[in-house]
């Protein structure tokens, strides 16, 4: 790591500044995930933070470090998500004026949340149709008014604040290990220590007491730069694994190129981690502290959100579960190890749940769409249902338009399967009964109208 930057990052000082501002979020052993991957998986619950994400840490750390005259002039940020809420809460805590620039298309829920956290200390300006337009307007406003711009990730004080997540993980994990060791010594004789069961199925003698891996989401790189820097200093054996959404691989491409690159088009579904370009400062740190960079499919992210909700009653946003969504890719490497996954945020708009379920079903191979040209005669649909669909197949969408003076009429049919393996039989039946059909796939232009 760059020695100069390492000297400038004072994580204990940042933790002290944040002591009475942020929640010391729990580090929880998750039994379900631990059993699934045959290891000990701990979740760092930043979804339980004051503003339901870690972004408060960086925003407050930077703002509280400003000179009195800078604070008096006020601060500005550009964000449509978690950074705006952390910024707003920080303005209220410090009692300073803040202006939040958000795109015009920002959901009302995010605007309301930002105003709730900032109350009378902030003003929200809706500008531009895209985040890039919004950011340009925010920086211009900052210069004109002589205020200070608070970036979402590319500043050492932001990185320093996000790195306090790592400070807490280090302390909490070591405290838990020490507690377990003390309990073992006091309750078990040396001959019976090997019989103590861990979630991963390993005995205590065969399980490392070290923290082996940390999986975390990467957007602009603030969290990964901060946590990675801290652990490379205090626990260098811990592997830091970054995870980005497949549709916005900005750090992945930057590491491959050897420098930050600007992506022309990105998939914005995982909005908390979908950036076109990582920061210059964050990249200069991440290239040295990240041990691997993984990409998680957006559909896998949706499946993970639903599993966490159904199995553990954890409500997490898409970017918040990236760390868990990538575990399948490291299945063999993490067996018998100690793992921490950072849940980065819990600001998930309930209005998105239908889309999340839809994307999950498609990723799991359980939902398919077809354009079917039915023969325009009585009984055609009945034959389709009786002969083509399997016993457990379900029609979840049906839109039909009758065409006069034509032999066939097109219908959009959405079919949900009980098992992925039923798909081959469905296609076989379509062909056996000479059904005139076209399957719509995610790469097709028409598919964008469905999801």
N, C-alpha and C positions, 0 to 999 in steps of 0.2 A: 504493500500500500504506500501511497505518497506520504513520505514522512512529514512534510509540512502540513498537510491536511490532518494527519493523525494528531499532531500537536494542537491544532486549532479546535479539535473536537473534545470538549470537556463534558463527558456524559454525567459524572457525579454532580457537577454544578447545575446541569440541566434538570436532573432528577430533583435537586433541592428546590429549584425555582417552581417545579411542577407539583411539589409535594402536597400542597393544599388546594390544588386546582383540578387534578385528574384523579380518577379512581385507580387504585392499585388493583387492576383486574385480575381475577383468579386464573391460576394455572391448574386445569382439571384433567385428571386421568379419565379418558373416555373408554369405557369397557367394550362397547360395541365395535369401535374401530380397532381397538387393541386385539380383540379376538379375531376379527376379520383378517388383519395383516400379520398376526402372530408376533406382535411386538408391544411395547408400551407407548401408547400415543397420548400425549398431553395436549390439550387445547388451551391456547392463550386467548382468553375471552375478551378481546377488544370490542366486541359487539355490545358489551355491558358497560362501555365507557360512558361518560356524562353525555356526550353527543352521539353515542352509539358508533364511534369509530376512533381510531388512533390519531386522526388528523388534528385533533385538539392539541396534542402534545407539541407538534412542530410549530403550529401557529402561535400558541401562547409563548413558547420558548423564544421565538424570534421577536415577538412584539414586546415582551417584558424586558428584552435586552436593548431596546431602542433608547436613545437619549431623551431626556424630558422634553426638549424642544421639538423633537420628531413626534413624540406622542401627542403633544399639544396641537400639531398641525393635522393629525389624523392619519388613518391608514386605509388602503384600498386592496381589494382582491378581486380576482375573476374566477368564478367557479359556479357549477350548477349542482354540486354535490356535497360531499363530506367536508371538503376544505372550507366551503362557505359557512357551514354550521360551526366548525371549530373556530373559525375566524370570528364569527358573530358572538359566540360565547366568550371568547377572549376579550373582545371589545367591552362587553358588559362587565367582565371581571376587573378589567383595568380602568373602566370608566372613561373610555376614549371614543371619539367619533370614528365610525368605520363606514365605508361605502362598498357594497357588494355588487359587482356587475355579473349578471346572469343572462344567458341567451333568452330571447323572447319565447322560444319553444319549451322553456323549462317547465316541468310539471308543477301544478299548483301546490302539491304536497311538499315539494322541496323548497319552494318559495315560503310557504307557511312555516316550515320547520326552521328555516334560517331566521325569519322574523321573530319566531318564538324564543330562540336562543339569544338573539341580540337585543330584543325589546326596543327601547327608544334610542339605543346607542348606535344603531345601524340604519342605513338607507339602502334599499334595493333598487338598482337600475336595470331594467330589462332592455338589452341592446343586442341587435344582430340575430341572424338565424342560426349561426354556428358558434361553437365555443371560440374558434379562432378569431372571428369578428369581434366577439365579446372581449377577448383578451387584449386585442389591439386598442379598442375603445377605452378599456380600463387603464392601460399604461399611458395613453395620451392624456386622460383625465388626471392621472397621478402627477404627471409633469406640469400640467397647467395649474394645478392647485397647490403644488409644492408639498404633496403628501408622500407617504412611504408605501411602496408596493410590497405586499406580502405574497410571495410566490407559493405555489402548492408543493414544490419539492426541491427546486434547484437553488438552495442556499444552505450554507453550512449550519446556520442556526436552526433551520427547519430539520435538516438531517440529524442534528444533535438531539432535538426534541423527540423525533421518531425513534431514535436509538435508545431512549429510555424504556421502550418496550423490551429491548434486549437486557437492560440492567435488571428489570424485574424478573424476567425469565431465568436469568442466571442465579439470582438470589433465591427465587422460589423453588427452582429445581433442586439446588444444593440443599436447601432446608428440608425438602421432602425426603431426599436421599439420606440425610443425616438422621431424620426422625425414624425412617424405616430401619436403618442400621441399629439404632438404639433400641427399638422395639424388638428387633431380632435377637440382640444380645441379651436382653432382659427376660424374654419370654421363651426362648428356644435353647436347648442344649446344642453344642457343636455338631453332634451326630445327627440331629434332626433338621438342620438348617436346609438341606437339599429338598425337604418335603414341602416347603412353603410354596404355594402356587401363586404365580403372577398371571395377569391377564393374557400375556403372550404365550403361556404354557411352558415357559422355561423355569428352571429352578433358580434360586437366588445366587447360587455359586456360579451358574453359567451365564448370568445376566450382568452386563456392564453397569457400573454405577455412574458412568459418564454420560453426558448428553451427546448423542451421536449425530443427529440431524435436526436442522430447523428448516421447515418448509414455509415460505412466505410469498405473498403476492407481490408482483412488480408492476407498477404503472409508470410513473415518472422516475422511480428509483429511490425516493427518499427513505422509505422504510428499510429496503434492502441495504442501502448504503449505511444507514445508521446502525441497524442490528448487526449487519455483517462486520462493520468496523469494530464494534464492541467485542464481539465474540472472537474475532481474529486476534485481539489483544489479550483477552482474559481466558479464552477456551479455544485455542487454535485447532484442536483436534475435532471440534464440532464442524460438520459440513453444512454450509449454507446453500440451500437449493431454492432458486427463484422460479416463480411460475407466472406466466402471462397467458391471457386468452389467445387462442389460436388465431382469431381474427384481428389481433392488434399486437403483433410480435416486435414491438419497437426495441426492447432491450436485446432480444434474441438476435435481431438483424444487426444491431449496433455492435454486439460482441463479435459477430461473424465478420463484420466489415473492419473492426478495429477502431471505430469512431461512431458517434451518434449519426443516425440517418433519419431523414424525414420520410415517413410512409405516405404514399399518395392517397390511399384509401384504407379505412379500417372499419371493422365491425364494431359498433358502439354498444352492443347489448350488455357486455360486462363494463358498464359505464365508469365504475370506480377505478378501472385499470386500463381503460382504452385511451391511449395517447398516441399521437402521431410521431412524437420525437421525445426521447428521454432527455434529461438534463445533462449539460456538459460536466458539471461538477459531480452529479450522481454517477455518471458513467465512469469518470476517472477513478472513482472509488470502487464501484461495482465490478469493474474488470479485474480487480485484485482480490475482492472478498467473496464473490460468488463462485461456488465450486461447480455449479451446473445451472443451466437455464432450461426449463421445460415449458411446453405449450399445452394448455388444456382446452379441449374442444368445448365450445359453448353449450352443446347438448349435455356433455358430461357435467358441466357446472350446474345445469338445471337439475339433473338427476341427484347431484350431491345436496343441493338446497332442499329438495323434497325429502331425501333420506334423513338429513339432520333434523328437519322439522318433525317427521313422523316418528323417528326412533328416539330422539333426544330432546324434543320440544325446543330446539334452537332455531330462532328466526334470523337467518343471515342473508345478506345481499349477495349478488353474483360475485363481485370482487372479493367479498369476505370469505368465500369457500374455495378459492383457487388453490390454496395450499393443500386442502383435503382432496380436491378433484384430481390432483396429479399423483396421488399415492400409488395408484395401480402401476404407473410407469416405473416405480422403484420397489415393487413388491418383494423381489428376491433380495435386494440390498438391505432392506430394513428389518428383516426377520430377526427376532431376538434383541433388537436394539431399542434405545430410548429416543423417542421422536417428539418434537414439538411442532404443531401446526398453528400458525397464528390466524385466528378468525378476525379479519381486518375490520369488519363493520356489519351492522345489523339494520341499516336504513333501506329496507326493502319495501317498496310501495305495494300494497295489497292488490292494486289494480293490475300488477304485472303477473300475478300468480297463474292466470290462465295461459299466458304465453309461455311461462316457465314450464308448466305441465306439458304443453304441446311440444316444446323443443325437447323435453326429456323423453317423451314417448317416441318421437322420431329418431332420436339418438339411440334408443334402446331397440329400435327396429320393430316397434309395436304399433306405429301409426303410419298409414300410407294413403295417398290420394291418387285417384284415377279419373280420367275423362272417359266415360263409357258411352258409346253410341248405341242406345237401345233401339231394337227394331220397333217401329211404331205400330204395334198390334197388341191387343189385349193379352195379358198373361206374361209379357216379356219380363217385367220386373219380378213377378212371382217366381219364374223359372230361375232368375238370377239368384234370388234369395235362397231358394230350395236346393239348387244344384252347385252353385259356385261358392257360396259362403260356407265356412266350416261351422261346426256346432257351437264353438266359442267365439266366433268372429262377430263383431258388432259394427253396424253402420252408425257413425257419429255425425256424418254430414251428408246431406243429399239435396242437390239443387238441379232441377230439371226444367228444360224449356221445350215445349212441344213445337215441332216444326211442321207446318202444313205442306202438303204436296211433296214430302220427302220420305224416303224409306226409313231413315233413322232420326232420332232426336238425342242430342247430347245431354249428359248429366255429369255433374261433379259429385263424386262419391268418396267420402272419407271413411276408411275402414280401420278399426282398432282390433288388434289381435291379442289373444291372451298370452301367447308365447311367440318369441321371435322365429322359432322353427316352423310355425304355421304359415309363414310367408311363401315358402316354396310350393306348398299344396294349393294356396290361393292362386298363384300364377298358373299352376298346372290345370286347375279347374277352369280358369279364364280361357286358356288355349283349347282345352278339351271340348268345351261347349261353344267354341268359335265366337267368343265375345269380342267385339270390336272395341279395343281400349288403348289408351295411352297413359302410362304412369307418369305422374308429375314428381320430379325430384328437386332437391334443394338447389341445384345449379341452374334450374330453368328460370327464365324471366317470370313466367306465370306463377311460379311458386311463391314469389314475393307477395302476391295478393292474398295468399292463404294464411301466412304466418307473419 
